[in-house]
Amino acid sequence: MSTETRVEELREQIANRLGEPDQLRFPSGWTTSSSWKRAQAAPSNVGPVNPAEFDVLLGYVDEDGLSKHRVLFALYEGDLVAECECDGYRFRGWCAHVALLWWKWSREQLAVTNLDTGRTYLSPPWWWRLGGVESQTELPLSDDRPVAADGGVDR
């Protein structure tokens, strides 16, 4: 089966679902959420299952163990849609698995498919905007280690 056929098939499956897939929305305070911190700090592995879904294997920051979840993460009708099967996503609409995919995509480490065109993007495309979200948001630097961008820091 060609990639174009598979993308069209997935697009049709999403269009025929009861209810639309969730448009990705970032909750208030998402950059300080435990999901966001876990997405950046825990060991992880991501693999595409098909053009619209990824298997996310994600560890924990302070304990052993891994969790595996299948996550829908694709552009569809001009929106970034995301859904995860985990309880965190089901109850809060946000989870470490979705956060990890956003983290990777915003750093050109994940190929996300536009199900309308079949085109793959290695980072959020210039035309796609999500109100007030800066894709390069990272964990804040601690105040005890000043950043030296010009060769030194005066103390």
N, C-alpha and C positions, 0 to 999 in steps of 0.2 A: 504494500500500500504506500503510495507516495505521501510525502509530507503535506502537500496541498490538500489531498483528499482527507488526511487525518485531521488537519486543522478545520476543514469545513465540517467534518463529522462532529468534532468537539463543539464547534460553534453552534451547530444545530441542537446538540444535546443540551447545551446551556439555554438556548432559546426556548426549548420545549419543557424545561423544568417548571415545577410548581413554584412560582415565585422567582424573582431574579436573584442572581448571586449578589452577595454583599459588595457594595462599593467600599474600597478600603477607606476607613476613616481612622484618623489618629486620635486617641482619647486625650483629654486634657492631662498634661503632665507626663505624656508618653516618654519623653526623653529621660525622665528620672524613674520610670517604672521598673519593677523587677524583671519584667519580660524583656525590656530593651537592654538592661544590664546583662541578663543571661545570654541574650542573642550575641552580644559582643564578646563576652568573657568565657563562655562554656565551649568545650570541644564540640565540633559539629561536622556533619557531612551532608551534602545536598545532592540529590540526583534527580534528573527529569524522568518522569514516568511516561509522559506524553507532552504535546506542546502546551497544555494548560495546567498540568499538575506536577508537583514535585514530592518526592519522599524526603522528609527532613528527619535526620537522626541527630538529636541534640542532647548533650550531656547537661550536667548541673555544675554550678560554680563551686559549691562547697560540699559535694557528696558524690559518691560513685553512682553509676547507673546512667542509662540512656533512655530516651523516649523516641519512638518513631511515629510520625504522623504523615498522612497524605494531605497536601495543601494545594488548593486551587489558587493560582497566582498568575493572572494574565490580564492583558488589555482587552476589553470587550465593550463595544459601543462607546469608545472614547474614554472609558473609565478604567482604572486599575481595580480589578475585582479580586477578592481574597476570601477564602473560607478554609477553616481548619476543623478537623474532627475532634479536637481536644476540648475538655471542659472549660479551660480558660477562655477560648474563643467563643464557645457557645454561651457562656454567661456574661462575658465582658466585651465581646466583639474585638478582642485584641489578645495576642498571645506571643510567646517567645518564638514560636515556629514561623509565624507571619513576620514578626520583627526581624528574624534572621534573614528571611528572603528579601525584605526591604533593604537591610544592611548590605547584603551582598550585591543586589541589583544597583544600588546607589553608588557602589564602588567598582562597577564594571566587572563583577565576578559571577554574574548570573545572566543567562539569556532568557528574556521574557518575550513571549509571542503575542502579537496583536492578532486576535482571532478574527478580526474583520478583514485584514489584509494578508495574513500569513507571514508578515514581516517579523523578524526577531530583533529585539533591542537589547544591547548589552548594558544600557543605562537608561534612566528615564528620558524619553525623547523631548526635544525642545518644546514641542507643542503641548505636551501634557503637563498640567499644573494641578496641584492639590493645595487649596488655600492655606497659606501660612506655613507650609512644611518645607523645611530646608533639608535636602537629601544628605547633606554632609554632616548632620548633627552627630556628635560623638560624646562619649562620657566626658564630663567636665574635668579639667586638669586640677590637681590639688594645689592649694595656695602655697604649700611649702616647697614646691619645685617650680620656680619661675621659668618661663620660656625665654630662651635667648635666640632671637631671630637675626640679630645684627652682630654677632660675635661675642656678646657678653652681657652680663646683667650687673648693674650697680646696686650695691647693698648699702 
